[in-house]
Amino acid sequence: MTKQTTTRRGFIAGSSAAVAAVSLARSAALAAVEQHGIPLRPIPSTGEMLPVIGLGSSKVVEQIAQNGTDPLLSVLRALVAHGGKLVDTWPRNAANDAGFGRVASMPEFRDKLFVTTKVDQVGKDVGIRQFRDSLRNYQRDVIDLVQIFSLTDLDTHWPSLKEWKAEGAARYIGVTVSQDSRHADLEQFLQRERPDFVQMNYSITERAVEERLLPFAADRGAAVVVNRPFMNGAYFDRLEGKALPEWAREFGCETWAQFSLKYILANPALTSVLTETSDSKHMEENVLTAAGELPNKKERRRMREFIATV
């Protein structure tokens, strides 16, 4: 996380003109958010609207043991201040999860967060225990979204998720994939079931789902949540020392972080993007990026062509 924070800041051009441009773009985006709020997209199964930027909180939750809950608190405040609400995580350990629960249940966040959890172990009883532990540790009677992580023991856990939804302990249910090798398995699952949500990796540099799986999931009525918009920091490592192309500023892009986020958000098939950070300023930047101009089809093709050369 530290390396990503440092590198990301370093990617903002150092000239006074570039800094001024970033400031101007931020002011415009902030005004747009204050006037209209963060852009929203519907969850197909219900029509409920979800902000297009969320928080992938697993790392900041995992760091509670070392850093306390203040980083999580500041990031959640930045998210909620601009209308965000989706907070994605999965069970880590009881102490860290309880820390998350203490923060997420604070009065200032009441009815303002869309909280998810996952089942990632083999075995029906273990999966049930994970879910019950999440309810207890997160201090919630209902989890907004429960997912099976990376299709783990799918046939065993899916009936449990449907039961939890039927009894009202889970509002939505779904699955995730984190490996390209599981894409065919996910497609087969989508052909026979209709989950409320599907989560998958997608970025300007990780586009395996772009042509087939992402639109197929959307066509099947699933809300698509995008993971790894910055490839867990590897995106910034790859671009270190590279200059952002001048033409990117034609659609309000001033940083490499915006370059990937704007590319992703311009795809209408997805519902929300999880940006993982422990820095409140970066959380705000991510939300504001969604409020700005997005690249058109021609510009997105140019972005793909450019990223292949660096």
Helices and strands as residue ranges (DSSP letters): H 2-10, H 16-36, E 40-42, E 49-51, E 53-56, H 58-62, H 64-67, H 70-81, E 86-88, H 94-104, G 107-109, E 114-119, H 124-137, E 143-148, G 149-151, H 154-166, E 170-176, G 180-182, H 183-192, E 197-201, H 213-219, E 223-227, G 231-233, H 234-239, G 246-251, H 256-265, E 272-275, H 280-291, H 297-307
